Amino acid sequence: MDFVENFFLPPSSDHLFLIKYLILLIYFIHMPFISLIIGGTFFSLFFRILAVLNNSSFYYRVSDFFVEKLIFRKTAGIILGVLPLVILTLIEGQVFYDAHIAIVQFLVYSTILVAMGITMVYFYEASIRMRFNSVVTFISGAGSVFFLFLGYFVFCVDSSLILDPGRWAVVKGFSDFLFSWNVVARFNHFIFTAFAVSGAGLLFLTFNWQETQEKLEAGFLKQIRKIAGGITLAFTLLQPILLFWNLVTMPAISLSESVFSIAVVVILLIFIICVHLYKILQDQRVKPSNRIFILFIITLIFILANDHLARENSIQNHTALLTSRALEVENEITTEREQLRAAAIKVDPNLGKQVFENQCLSCHRFDQKVVGPPYNEVLLKYSGDEKALEDFIRKPSKVNPDYPAMPQLGLSESEIKSVAAYLLQVFQEKQ
Ligand code: HEC
């Protein structure tokens, strides 16, 4: 993908600083949303299969409920699902400018796969809402889960590759895909966190509003509380293991004290969440508060920030290199511009004559001394060296003690060049 490299300029250090926070912001916006979509579709499909197997209308209803609550409108899918990945691809193109690696390429594939997955999610949603034939529903549900999983698997390959600059030189494209435990750890962490977030999201979206609760009968609500609470608890309990697995399989270069400290904070937050969840599952009177969902989002932000920190540790050298490359390119551009400007200054004999008559004639003649020396006496040393003459006119220096200093005249570049050329030409003709 040569065009990718030609498309981008190396970013400067200010630029990189902004980019760092922009990437984090994109993650903060995209990840919670996509977690709801992935969990919502997966569990909806899961309960649909259970419904068919057990011929149970209750499971059908749970399956519909997941989609109704967790799959937002299509515009949200585009703005929060697809767009952030497109922007991320463009940004990473800047960050990994000139790294000769497939990072941007992987991201392009991942974005395409996720976009296909999200499109199929909306097919699935429509087929449930409009009660399509169940084969269509299954195919679109399975397709969306497949594409989303594959898309984020590629995404994990990409982010794992970013962490390991040692491999950048070897990996040239998708064919060089190297299996690594970190990819597996990341993917599991991503999917199971998405499941946990979607469980917490379902609790939040069902129990946080009085109207939603009034519309549904107590028995169904009780079941939803159990299912959503159970999913959340199960996948939250897995978090410390997944987090640890991800850290252990990361290359040493990514790790630092802060990465470990944040991991400890995350585990503490997870502990608090689990205590809350346990209470909800145990005691039906405890209201599943929105506190859990908010705690979850905070935990997710910490997890993402931690991963970003690891990434920053890994790409430190690359960033330094980029910054110096940016300076080089900036210098190249400046020299090029100066050359262009110099070429744009034209020597015009008429202008030269005009400047001579208006500016020089008051102090100079060719053959007689006025305020300044006669040109016939001083121009000889400049014939063949027009540039030296230009330099003198631009900024006169003191030469002959018999004369006062010549003042600086404030001429434009083309006036200087033209008058110098004109004087030398007249001087040569007189010889
Ligand atoms: C206000 C008077 C004045 C004006 C106007 C003036 N000059 Fe001079 N010029 C001088 C004086 C005085 C010297 C002698 C300076 C010295 O020897 O230090 C001089 C010296 C020079 C010399 C000789 C430099 C050398 O190496 O000995 C050149 C060439 C020259 N002027 C070109 C120009 C040109 C071209 C213009 C018009 C664009 C111009 N001058 C306008 C006063 C003037």
Residues whose N, C-alpha, C, O or C-beta is under 5 A from the ligand:
A	BS01	HEC	V355 Q359 C360 C363 V371 G372 P373 V378 I393 S397 K398 V399 N400 Y403 P404 A405 M406
